Amino acid sequence: VELINPVADTVANANYRGADVEWYIKADDIVLKNKGSQPAGNPQNHAPQGQQKK
């Protein structure tokens, strides 16, 4: 996957033992990148193509 315009940020909250820090990443969009020459979608589609002859 590819993140479009990713932004990493933190939120820190002080407590009696120090601080709790939470990391998060947000992005405008997530794009699935093809691996090799496989088409996007379900490459393991075993549905029959057309009608079978008897």
N, C-alpha and C positions, 0 to 999 in steps of 0.2 A: 504494500500500500504506500501511497505518497500523501503526506499531509500538505495542504495548501495553506500558506501563511500561518505556520505554527507559532504559538507563543507559550513559553514555559514560565510559570510564575509560582510563587509560594504564598502561603497564608500562615502567619506565626501568631500563636496565642501564649501569653505568659501564664505560668502556673506556679505553684509553690515549689516545684522541683526544677524549675528552669523555664523551658519553653517547648511547646509542641509545634512542629513545623509540618505542614502538608504541602506536597508538591502536586501540581496539576499542569496538564498540557491541553490547550484548546487550539482549534484550527478552524478556518473558514469552510474547509471541505476535506473529505477523505476520498482519494481516488484509487481504485484497484488497478494495479499495473499487471499486465500479462507477463507470464513467465514463458520465455521461448516464443513459439509461434502458436500456442494454444489460444483459441478464441475466448473472449470473456463469456461468462455464464457457466453452465454446467457441462463440463467436457465429458462426463460419464452418463450422458443421456442414452439409455438403452431402449427407448420407445421405438417400436417398428416404424419404418418409413414406408408409407404406401400400404397397399393391400397384399396379403400373401395369397399365392395361387394354391389351389388344392388339386 
